[in-house]
């Protein structure tokens, strides 16, 4: 057995992070089953014994922990995420021993996507195991884009045809100082044209080239994808699919997609950087994300240690995020392609129109109003005088405060990055 797998098995076998939960007066059956299975599995796996049996048993625990996550709170949720993560790691070791590197990588990606790689050093372990498994797969052959001196052509920053649901354009400003943003501008929306023009993602590491995106990820990776161009539609669903298959469905500077257009795939609100850390080197967190926020009634900071969430949004022309609100301030950078933006402040008049009856608690921050229609319905006409719109081009930064109504429509293959703070 390779040393990396030996060390990983030893770490999981000696893990004590769940001991405090085991000592509770009423131990969870899931936890007890996990501890028993883990004890016996880590004994057999290095010896190559009962591998299929343990893969099935661990898969059962993985499915049980996943099913419990939506109703678990606090320490029990952590327990479910931890069991899911370590079960994925053990299953991946078994799959690697059985010679199926592709499945091994997929199991590790599931640990990141579903459970956030919960547990001490789990991110580092998972990424090391993925890299080791990728060495057993055929090497990808792409141009060495890292060495190319590629510069993104400057955009003209012109807006597309005005939306009938908005009366004016989002203001475009020169990049304000940190102090000016914090003291004067943090409660209003604006665009800084070309803010990210010098990011590596627009230059020597071009995200507009699919060859670069594939070269960073390596083979065999999985990502969470929304199927359908609008999550309010009845046929919308979420799946985990091959990163390579997803990229093949999109047009890029160096690729014209020949995939059937019957399905629309959208990678939305996903921390892709937790899966592909090298992409983090291609961007720069805007300084404004570290501004102190006060007197913002709708603002709730992210609950992670950094109080900053960075998400990717990658999809084809025509994908739509319907009007909705978020509890975080948003710095939204357009990296590839164009995107039309609609914004409205959360005044009583606007929210009265946008906040119609919702059949689902999960959609209570979302409106069914179509702000991108050529001819808007009368209720939206009432909102239009307070609403703004604009077209984002590569390098543009959009800022809008927490609680603002916003909607997005991709006008081409579009890659955007949001910084919630």
C-alpha positions as CSV (number, residue, x, y, z in Angstrom):
1,X,0.0,0.0,0.0
2,X,1.4,3.5,-0.9
3,X,2.7,5.5,2.1
4,X,0.0,8.2,1.6
5,X,-2.8,5.7,2.0
6,X,-1.1,4.1,5.0
7,X,-0.8,7.4,6.8
8,X,-4.4,8.3,5.9
9,X,-5.7,5.0,7.3
10,X,-3.7,5.5,10.5
11,X,-5.1,9.1,10.9
12,X,-8.7,8.0,10.5
13,X,-8.2,5.0,12.8
14,X,-6.8,7.2,15.6
15,X,-9.2,10.1,15.1
16,X,-10.9,11.3,18.3
17,X,-12.9,14.3,17.0
18,X,-16.2,12.4,17.5
19,X,-15.4,11.0,20.9
20,X,-17.2,13.8,22.7
21,X,-20.4,12.8,20.9
22,X,-19.9,9.1,21.7
23,X,-19.9,9.9,25.4
24,X,-23.4,11.5,25.3
25,X,-26.0,9.9,27.4
26,X,-27.9,8.7,24.3
27,X,-25.4,8.0,21.6
28,X,-26.6,8.3,18.1
29,X,-27.1,4.9,16.3
30,X,-25.4,6.3,13.2
31,X,-22.3,7.3,15.2
32,X,-22.1,4.0,17.0
33,X,-22.4,2.1,13.7
34,X,-19.7,4.3,12.2
35,X,-17.3,3.8,15.0
36,X,-17.8,0.0,14.9
37,X,-17.4,-0.1,11.1
38,X,-14.4,2.2,11.0
39,X,-12.6,0.1,13.6
40,X,-13.0,-3.2,11.6
41,X,-12.6,-1.6,8.2
42,X,-9.3,0.1,8.9
43,X,-8.0,-3.3,10.2
44,X,-9.0,-5.2,7.1
45,X,-8.3,-2.7,4.3
46,X,-4.5,-2.6,4.6
47,X,-4.6,-6.4,4.3
48,X,-6.8,-6.3,1.2
49,X,-9.5,-8.3,3.0
50,X,-13.2,-8.0,2.4
51,X,-12.8,-4.9,0.3
52,X,-16.2,-5.2,-1.4
53,X,-17.9,-5.8,1.9
54,X,-16.4,-2.7,3.4
55,X,-17.1,-0.6,0.4
56,X,-20.8,-1.6,0.7
57,X,-20.9,-1.0,4.5
58,X,-19.3,2.4,4.2
59,X,-21.6,3.4,1.3
60,X,-24.5,2.6,3.6
61,X,-23.2,4.8,6.3
62,X,-22.4,7.5,3.8
63,X,-26.0,7.5,2.6
64,X,-27.4,7.5,6.1
65,X,-25.3,10.5,7.1
66,X,-26.3,12.3,4.0
67,X,-30.0,11.7,4.6
68,X,-29.7,13.0,8.1
69,X,-27.9,16.2,7.3
70,X,-31.0,18.3,6.4
71,X,-32.5,17.7,9.8
72,X,-29.4,17.7,11.9
73,X,-28.3,20.7,14.0
74,X,-25.0,21.8,15.5
75,X,-22.9,18.9,16.8
76,X,-25.1,16.3,15.1
77,X,-24.7,18.0,11.7
78,X,-20.9,18.1,12.3
79,X,-21.0,14.4,13.1
80,X,-22.9,13.6,9.8
81,X,-20.5,15.7,7.8
82,X,-17.5,14.0,9.5
83,X,-18.8,10.5,9.0
84,X,-19.6,11.3,5.3
85,X,-16.1,12.7,4.7
86,X,-14.2,9.9,6.3
87,X,-16.4,7.3,4.7
88,X,-15.7,8.8,1.3
89,X,-11.9,8.7,2.0
90,X,-12.1,5.0,3.1
91,X,-14.2,4.1,0.0
92,X,-11.7,6.0,-2.2
93,X,-8.8,4.0,-0.7
94,X,-10.7,0.7,-1.5
95,X,-11.5,1.9,-5.0
96,X,-7.8,2.8,-5.6
97,X,-6.7,-0.6,-4.3
98,X,-9.2,-2.2,-6.7
99,X,-7.6,-0.2,-9.6
100,X,-10.4,2.2,-10.2
101,X,-8.8,5.6,-10.0
102,X,-11.7,7.4,-11.6
103,X,-14.1,6.2,-9.0
104,X,-11.6,7.0,-6.2
105,X,-11.3,10.6,-7.4
106,X,-15.1,10.9,-7.6
107,X,-15.5,9.7,-4.0
108,X,-13.1,12.3,-2.8
109,X,-14.9,15.1,-4.7
110,X,-18.1,14.0,-3.1
111,X,-16.5,14.5,0.3
112,X,-15.7,18.2,-0.6
113,X,-19.0,18.9,-2.4
114,X,-21.4,17.3,0.1
115,X,-19.7,17.5,3.4
116,X,-17.1,20.3,3.0
117,X,-14.2,17.8,3.8
118,X,-15.1,18.0,7.5
119,X,-12.4,17.2,9.9
120,X,-8.8,18.1,10.8
121,X,-6.5,18.1,7.8
122,X,-9.1,16.5,5.6
123,X,-8.8,19.0,2.8
124,X,-5.1,18.4,2.6
125,X,-5.5,14.6,2.7
126,X,-8.2,14.7,0.0
127,X,-6.2,16.9,-2.4
128,X,-3.1,14.8,-2.0
129,X,-5.1,11.6,-2.7
130,X,-6.7,13.1,-5.8
131,X,-3.3,14.1,-7.2
132,X,-2.0,10.6,-6.5
133,X,-5.0,9.0,-8.2
134,X,-4.7,11.3,-11.2
135,X,-1.2,9.9,-11.9
136,X,-2.9,6.6,-12.9
137,X,-5.1,8.2,-15.5
138,X,-4.2,9.2,-19.0
139,X,-2.5,12.6,-19.0
140,X,-4.3,15.5,-20.5
141,X,-2.6,17.1,-23.4
142,X,-3.3,20.8,-23.8
143,X,-1.2,23.8,-24.9
144,X,1.0,25.2,-22.1
145,X,-1.3,28.2,-21.5
146,X,0.6,29.2,-18.4
147,X,3.5,30.3,-20.5
148,X,1.3,32.2,-23.0
149,X,1.4,35.9,-22.9
150,X,-2.3,36.4,-23.4
151,X,-4.0,39.7,-22.6
152,X,-7.8,40.1,-22.4
153,X,-9.0,42.7,-24.9
154,X,-10.4,45.7,-23.0
155,X,-14.2,45.9,-23.1
156,X,-16.1,48.9,-24.2
157,X,-18.2,48.9,-21.0
158,X,-21.3,49.7,-23.0
159,X,-24.6,48.5,-21.7
160,X,-26.9,46.3,-23.9
161,X,-30.4,47.4,-24.8
162,X,-32.1,48.9,-21.7
163,X,-34.4,46.6,-19.7
164,X,-38.0,47.8,-19.6
165,X,-38.0,46.8,-16.0
166,X,-35.5,49.5,-15.0
167,X,-35.5,53.2,-15.4
168,X,-31.7,53.9,-15.2
169,X,-28.3,52.4,-15.5
170,X,-26.2,51.2,-12.6
171,X,-23.6,54.0,-11.9
172,X,-20.1,53.4,-13.1
173,X,-17.3,54.8,-11.0
174,X,-13.6,55.0,-10.9
175,X,-12.3,52.6,-8.2
176,X,-13.0,54.4,-4.9
177,X,-10.5,54.3,-2.1
178,X,-11.1,51.9,0.8
179,X,-12.1,54.8,3.1
180,X,-14.5,56.3,0.5
181,X,-16.2,52.9,0.0
182,X,-16.5,52.2,3.7
183,X,-17.7,55.6,4.7
184,X,-19.8,56.8,1.7
185,X,-20.5,54.1,-0.9
186,X,-21.2,50.8,1.0
187,X,-24.9,51.4,1.0
188,X,-25.4,51.9,-2.7
189,X,-24.8,49.9,-5.9
190,X,-22.1,50.7,-8.4
191,X,-19.8,49.2,-11.1
192,X,-16.0,49.7,-11.4
193,X,-15.3,49.1,-15.1
194,X,-12.1,47.1,-15.7
195,X,-11.4,46.6,-12.0
196,X,-10.0,43.1,-12.5
197,X,-8.2,43.8,-15.8
198,X,-4.9,42.7,-14.4
199,X,-6.0,39.5,-12.7
200,X,-4.2,36.4,-14.0
201,X,-7.6,34.9,-14.8
202,X,-7.9,37.5,-17.5
203,X,-4.3,37.4,-18.7
204,X,-1.6,34.7,-18.4
205,X,-4.1,32.1,-16.8
206,X,-7.0,32.8,-19.1
207,X,-10.3,31.4,-17.8
208,X,-11.9,32.1,-21.2
209,X,-9.8,29.1,-22.5
210,X,-11.2,25.7,-21.7
211,X,-7.7,24.2,-22.1
212,X,-6.5,26.2,-19.1
213,X,-9.5,25.2,-16.9
214,X,-8.9,21.6,-17.7
215,X,-5.1,21.8,-17.2
216,X,-5.7,23.1,-13.7
217,X,-8.2,20.5,-12.6
218,X,-6.7,17.4,-14.1
219,X,-8.7,14.4,-15.1
220,X,-11.6,12.7,-13.4
221,X,-13.1,15.6,-11.4
222,X,-16.8,16.0,-10.5
223,X,-18.8,19.2,-9.8
224,X,-22.3,20.1,-8.7
225,X,-24.4,21.4,-11.6
226,X,-27.9,22.9,-11.9
227,X,-29.8,21.5,-14.9
228,X,-32.2,24.0,-16.4
229,X,-31.8,27.7,-17.1
230,X,-33.8,29.0,-14.1
231,X,-34.2,27.3,-10.7
232,X,-37.9,28.3,-10.5
233,X,-38.8,26.0,-13.4
234,X,-40.5,22.7,-12.7
235,X,-37.9,20.7,-14.6
236,X,-34.9,22.2,-12.8
237,X,-32.7,19.8,-10.8
238,X,-29.3,19.5,-9.3
239,X,-26.8,16.8,-10.2
240,X,-23.1,15.9,-9.7
241,X,-21.5,15.4,-13.0
242,X,-18.1,15.2,-14.7
243,X,-16.3,18.6,-14.8
244,X,-15.0,17.7,-18.3
245,X,-18.5,16.9,-19.5
246,X,-19.8,20.1,-18.1
247,X,-16.9,22.1,-19.8
248,X,-17.6,20.3,-23.1
249,X,-21.2,21.7,-23.0
250,X,-19.9,25.3,-23.2
251,X,-18.4,27.6,-25.8
252,X,-15.0,29.0,-25.0
253,X,-12.4,31.0,-26.9
254,X,-10.7,27.8,-27.9
255,X,-13.8,25.5,-28.1
256,X,-17.1,25.5,-29.9
257,X,-19.4,23.1,-28.1
258,X,-21.1,20.4,-30.1
259,X,-23.1,19.1,-27.2
260,X,-26.9,19.0,-27.6
261,X,-28.5,22.2,-26.4
262,X,-31.6,20.4,-25.0
263,X,-30.1,20.6,-21.5
264,X,-28.7,23.8,-19.9
265,X,-26.0,23.2,-17.4
266,X,-25.0,25.8,-14.8
267,X,-22.4,25.7,-12.1
268,X,-23.9,28.2,-9.6
269,X,-23.0,29.4,-6.1
270,X,-20.3,26.8,-5.7
271,X,-16.9,27.2,-3.9
272,X,-14.9,25.8,-6.8
273,X,-11.7,27.0,-5.2
274,X,-12.1,24.4,-2.4
275,X,-11.9,21.7,-5.1
276,X,-9.3,23.4,-7.4
277,X,-7.2,25.6,-5.1
278,X,-4.9,26.7,-7.9
279,X,-7.6,28.8,-9.3
280,X,-7.3,31.0,-6.1
281,X,-4.0,32.2,-7.5
282,X,-5.7,33.6,-10.5
283,X,-7.8,36.3,-8.7
284,X,-7.4,38.9,-6.0
285,X,-9.9,39.4,-3.2
286,X,-11.0,43.0,-3.5
287,X,-10.0,45.1,-0.5
288,X,-13.6,46.3,-0.1
289,X,-14.4,42.9,1.2
290,X,-12.6,43.7,4.5
291,X,-14.6,46.9,5.1
292,X,-16.4,47.2,8.5
293,X,-20.1,47.2,8.0
294,X,-22.5,49.1,10.3
295,X,-26.1,50.2,10.2
296,X,-27.1,47.8,7.5
297,X,-30.5,46.3,8.5
298,X,-30.4,43.4,6.0
299,X,-26.8,42.5,6.5
300,X,-25.7,39.2,8.0
301,X,-21.9,38.4,7.7
302,X,-21.0,34.9,6.5
303,X,-20.6,32.5,9.4
304,X,-17.2,31.0,8.5
305,X,-14.0,32.0,10.2
306,X,-13.0,34.6,7.5
307,X,-16.5,36.0,7.2
308,X,-16.0,35.8,3.4
309,X,-17.6,33.4,0.9
310,X,-16.2,33.1,-2.6
311,X,-18.4,31.4,-5.2
312,X,-18.1,30.6,-8.9
313,X,-20.9,31.0,-11.5
314,X,-20.2,29.4,-14.8
315,X,-22.8,28.7,-17.5
316,X,-23.9,29.2,-21.1
317,X,-25.8,32.0,-22.7
318,X,-29.4,32.2,-21.4
319,X,-28.9,31.0,-17.8
320,X,-30.9,33.2,-15.4
321,X,-30.8,33.8,-11.7
322,X,-34.3,35.2,-11.0
323,X,-34.9,38.2,-8.8
324,X,-33.9,37.4,-5.2
325,X,-32.2,38.8,-2.1
326,X,-29.2,37.7,-0.1
327,X,-28.1,38.5,3.4
328,X,-24.5,39.4,2.5
329,X,-22.9,42.3,0.8
330,X,-21.8,41.3,-2.7
331,X,-18.7,42.1,-4.7
332,X,-19.4,40.4,-8.1
333,X,-16.6,40.3,-10.7
334,X,-17.2,39.3,-14.3
335,X,-14.2,37.3,-15.6
336,X,-15.5,35.7,-18.8
337,X,-18.2,36.9,-21.2
338,X,-21.1,39.3,-20.6
339,X,-23.9,39.3,-18.1
340,X,-27.0,41.5,-17.8
341,X,-27.7,42.7,-14.2
342,X,-31.0,44.0,-12.7
343,X,-31.0,45.6,-9.3
344,X,-33.6,47.3,-7.0
345,X,-33.2,48.6,-3.5
346,X,-35.2,46.8,-0.7
347,X,-37.7,49.6,-0.1
348,X,-41.2,48.8,1.1
349,X,-42.7,49.5,-2.3
350,X,-40.2,47.3,-4.1
351,X,-40.4,44.4,-1.7
352,X,-44.2,44.6,-1.6
353,X,-44.2,43.8,-5.4
354,X,-41.3,41.4,-5.5
355,X,-42.2,39.4,-2.3
356,X,-45.3,37.6,-3.7
357,X,-46.6,34.4,-2.0
358,X,-44.1,31.6,-2.0
359,X,-44.9,28.0,-1.9
360,X,-41.6,27.0,-0.4
361,X,-39.6,28.4,2.6
362,X,-36.5,27.8,0.6
363,X,-37.7,30.3,-2.0
364,X,-39.0,33.0,0.3
365,X,-36.2,35.3,-0.8
366,X,-37.0,34.8,-4.5
367,X,-39.5,36.5,-6.8
368,X,-41.3,35.0,-9.8
369,X,-41.5,38.4,-11.5
370,X,-39.8,38.3,-15.0
371,X,-37.6,41.3,-15.0
372,X,-36.0,40.3,-18.4
373,X,-39.3,40.2,-20.4
374,X,-39.4,42.6,-23.3
375,X,-42.8,43.8,-22.0
376,X,-43.1,43.7,-18.2
377,X,-46.2,43.1,-16.2
378,X,-47.9,46.1,-14.4
379,X,-46.4,45.2,-11.0
380,X,-42.9,45.4,-12.3
381,X,-43.7,48.7,-14.0
382,X,-44.3,50.0,-10.5
383,X,-40.8,48.9,-9.5
384,X,-39.0,50.1,-12.6
385,X,-38.5,53.8,-11.5
386,X,-36.4,52.5,-8.6
387,X,-34.6,49.7,-10.5
388,X,-31.3,49.8,-12.3
389,X,-29.6,47.6,-14.9
390,X,-26.3,47.2,-16.7
391,X,-24.2,44.8,-18.8
392,X,-21.1,43.5,-17.1
393,X,-18.0,42.9,-19.3
394,X,-14.8,41.0,-18.5
395,X,-13.0,42.7,-15.7
396,X,-15.9,44.7,-14.4
397,X,-16.7,44.7,-10.6
398,X,-20.3,45.2,-9.4
399,X,-21.1,46.0,-5.8
400,X,-24.5,45.9,-4.2
401,X,-25.5,45.8,-0.5
402,X,-27.2,43.0,1.4
403,X,-30.9,42.8,1.0
404,X,-31.0,44.3,-2.5
405,X,-33.1,42.6,-5.1
406,X,-31.0,41.4,-8.0
407,X,-31.3,39.2,-11.1
408,X,-28.7,38.0,-13.6
409,X,-28.8,36.8,-17.2
410,X,-25.8,35.4,-19.1
411,X,-25.5,36.9,-22.5
412,X,-22.7,34.5,-23.6
413,X,-20.7,31.8,-21.9
414,X,-20.2,33.6,-18.6
415,X,-17.8,33.0,-15.7
416,X,-18.4,35.3,-12.6
417,X,-17.0,35.2,-9.1
418,X,-18.9,36.6,-6.1
419,X,-17.3,37.7,-2.8
420,X,-19.9,37.7,-0.1
421,X,-19.0,39.5,3.1
